[in-house]
Amino acid sequence: MSSALIREIEEKYLENTKDWPEFRVGDTIRVHVKIEERGKERIQVFEGAVIRIKGSGTGKTFTVRKVSYGVGMERTFPWGCPSIAKIEVAKRGKVRRAKLYYLRERKGKAARIKEIKEWELKKRAAESAAAKESKEENQ
């Protein structure tokens, strides 16, 4: 009973994440954050690479890293944060790690993440759809 109540509260808390696009570690995203200053509300865009996704449920967070004027900045956002207006995926990245902390020591071209091209994404989607169909036929 208590787990059902917890699940219901979590769903309500995570409602605004339903319109977010799916993103992974290595993707370059734009996070539109609502900021209130002197009674006025404005939106600030924070664009960078997702270097980590941590946790689950309401405790889930993701960290975005960008380099601005030669200074690396990281910002950690809670998953269901109401101050996030929207998220856009700028580029899909191809990485082989779950945590990209090694990017902190790298500069310039060494800090680049290989980009997944659009045709590769379509190919992967088609392969996964075909795999699901064959799995359903076998059952």
VENPE-V405266 format. One record per backbone hydrogen bond with DSSP energy under -1.0 kcal/mol. CO is the residue of the C=O (numbers start at 1). NH is the residue of the N-H. Records with the same first field share a line. If there is no record, write none. Layout:
CO->NH / NH
//
This chain:
1->5
2->6
3->7
4->8
5->9
6->10
7->11
8->12
9->13
10->14
14->17
15->18
17->20
24->27
27->50
28->90 / 91
29->48
30->88
31->46
32->85
33->44
35->42
37->40
40->37
42->35
44->33
46->31
48->29
49->65
50->26
51->100
52->63
54->61
56->59
57->60
60->79
61->54
62->77
63->51 / 52
64->75
65->49
66->73
68->71
71->68
73->66
75->64
77->62
78->81
81->84
83->34
86->32
88->30
91->28
92->116
100->103
101->104
107->110
108->111
109->112
114->94
117->121
118->122
119->123
120->124
121->125
122->126
123->127
124->128
125->129
126->130
127->131
128->132
129->133
130->134
131->135
132->136
133->137
134->138
//
